[in-house]
Amino acid sequence: MLTVLTLYAVGAPALAAAAAPTAPAPPTAPMAAGQPGALVIIGTGGFSVNDLAPDATPTLWQLFREGAAAVTTARSGYSTTCPIDGWLSLSAGAPTGAVRPGPAGSDPAERPCPPIPTPALASSGTATRVPDWTAYQEAARTDKAQLGLLGQALAERGTCVQAIGPGAAAAAAQPDGAVARYAAWSPDTLLATLAACPVSIVDVGGVRGPGNLPAGEIAEGTREAQLSAIDARIGAVLEAGPNGADYLITSMSDAGTVPRLRLAIARGPRFGPGTLESTATRQPGLIVGADVAATAVWLESATLPEGMTGRPLTVVPAIDASDSRARERVDALVDLELSTQRAHTLVGPFFFLIGGAAVLGLLVGMLAWRLTRGRLQGHQRLHRLARLERVATLAAGVPVATFLISLLPWWRAPRPIVWLIAGVLLLAGALAWVAHWGPWGRRLAGPTAVVCAVTAAVIGVDVVAGSRLQLISLMGLQPVGGGRYFGMGNVSFALFGSAVLLLAAILAGSLLHTGRRGLALAVVGGLGAVAVLVDGAPFWGADAGGPPALVVGVAVLLFAVHGGRPTLRRLAIVGVVGVGLVALLAVLDWLRPVQERTHLGAFVQRVVDGTAWEVIADKGRANLAVLLGADQALAPLVPVVVLALLYAVWRPQSRLGRPLAPIWARRPSLRSGMLAVLALLIVAALINDSSVAIAAAAGPLVLPLLVSLRLRVAALDERASAPSRSARRGEPRPAAATTPSPPTRRARAAARRTFGSPR
């Protein structure tokens, strides 16, 4: 038992370090691609949807009302994005950024942003090369990005690109840093410069500060003054721009040291009023910064170059362009930005409080049990064990409750963390009540089966439905961090895979008890096949590292149900089958058009290009850095405790395994299920770049369930050793000198409902 608590204590902080529902979208409006027209990309920074107001930003409000908008991620190689990072990411069509010099060991996000270099104008009015380009290229190679991809793709199409302002020069540059046409910002020359080329990129400046600025940076005026100046510059561009042009306005960087989702607006003949979306996120109203570069290339050529991670923007049309509809869209985007931001900032505090309370509560309960067990009567000991077991079941329900709570707008509350914790505990408590209510509550593994079934069903259905709950769940995708926006994330996979395997083991054990081995094999195989499909299909989970691990875990369980042992040869065959399955899914995804591929198809393209080994090496280095404690000091302990738990399950008669041995003695199928779960976690840790996160993510589900099972076994042992029938039912022993009183109906019902028969 102490081993289980230690695992939970180590896993909870590691998970904290690792990690709004929207209405179904109407049909997406088609976008005319490959029909060149005037396009103006206006880049800014630090601007969010909360800053939109008809009085304070009239130009942007008009653009928002007449066009389509979305909140967008601003990503770089660091946790925050500087202005130069946003322009370089636009150039590469993928997240990248400049190196931020500073003291060794300091957080780059806390360092001042490097300035955007101004190109030197040649006598002909062109810029020969962007300053510091070589340093930018070295940083981009580290981020696996290719600078100059936007400029090169447009140049190959024969499209002239005009850059206005220093940031625009970095975005429009060729791979060698050369800029074909460049002009400094000047309202007096905007009319001529915007008419020079069919595609123009304009730097109108951005908002920096005045709060949350790194030490050494100084804000240029108040936030209101900066917003007003940007709005005025955008108005000047609109007034001088070509008739019939499309405008893409994007906020590409953060305002300080706090990362947030920013704002993007598209207006023009090909962008009517509505909400922007792209297949890069599959979430209406949420796009990635790289989508702007992909859209610019797509509009001109109807093709996308390899290396661009963004996808062309499309529009979910609004009913009209009225102010009332615009305000509804603003409210929806503000709600999406607020929910993701608060979920991102509360991950650490939430799991510190919940994990700490769970570990402390179980430790106190176990200590109190050891100190008072000898002084308690039989019915008192049973009731004490029942309360502890229900607390453990409630703790196991917390992970799925963090997904279900996304159905409720907790982020709008004045004190969101209070409402979040209260809501999660209420949902977890309701799940614990359901797990003990009904005939399943009288079986040894009944509550465990219910918690696993609900966990697997919620995560699986959410992935199939578009990952809406995961988008703002504390154990979900975290779009502010810019990792994933749909499908099965690493944390979700750990919970989903563990729940499926444990549920399959419990169901198979019940069938084996009645002699139906064939049906037990079919149940395990069927659940495993569905889980692999949900996790690996490009249109659902789109997970590359999960299916092989799931196949191995299911195979371990199938071998146990069949009666054989998972030898190294058999596991090697299973591993080959799992890798082949993922390879097949990836190739099928790769055969689709570039703009429809997921990262599975993108990896196949890297194999074709001969750059796949770089991705594999990066994953290996990332795993090694995590295991060495680069991010969290406790991270190196996670594999140690996972291997310790594996040894305890594999060798139940050992000193480490004896606390859990009574569970396996009563339910051998549960031991097979735990071995399958541990095999899944180990394989997933080896082939993914978030090994510690995957192993730690399963802890809040698996470890409380083990505690719950052990407590139920202890209660059954207490009942078996009770001296009388009333004590075995959990009823108080009558006093010797008084007339025995009949047991209350509540006591009898509680005893039957909590422990029931030992089946």
Secondary structure as UniProt FT lines:
FT   HELIX           2..18
FT   STRAND          39..44
FT   HELIX           49..51
FT   TURN            54..56
FT   HELIX           58..66
FT   STRAND          68..73
FT   HELIX           83..92
FT   TURN            104..105
FT   HELIX           108..110
FT   TURN            123..124
FT   TURN            131..132
FT   HELIX           133..142
FT   TURN            143..144
FT   TURN            147..148
FT   HELIX           149..156
FT   TURN            157..158
FT   STRAND          161..164
FT   HELIX           166..172
FT   TURN            175..176
FT   STRAND          182..183
FT   HELIX           187..189
FT   HELIX           190..194
FT   STRAND          199..203
FT   TURN            215..216
FT   HELIX           223..240
FT   TURN            243..244
FT   STRAND          246..251
FT   STRAND          262..268
FT   TURN            269..270
FT   STRAND          274..277
FT   TURN            279..281
FT   TURN            284..285
FT   STRAND          286..288
FT   HELIX           290..301
FT   TURN            306..307
FT   STRAND          314..317
FT   HELIX           323..372
FT   HELIX           373..375
FT   HELIX           378..396
FT   HELIX           398..404
FT   HELIX           405..407
FT   HELIX           410..412
FT   HELIX           416..436
FT   HELIX           439..442
FT   TURN            444..445
FT   HELIX           446..465
FT   HELIX           468..472
FT   TURN            474..475
FT   HELIX           479..481
FT   HELIX           490..513
FT   TURN            514..515
FT   HELIX           517..536
FT   TURN            538..541
FT   HELIX           546..562
FT   HELIX           568..590
FT   HELIX           594..596
FT   HELIX           599..609
FT   HELIX           612..627
FT   TURN            628..629
FT   TURN            633..636
FT   HELIX           637..650
FT   TURN            652..653
FT   TURN            655..660
FT   HELIX           661..666
FT   HELIX           668..687
FT   HELIX           691..720
FT   HELIX           725..728
FT   TURN            729..730
FT   TURN            736..737
FT   HELIX           745..754
//
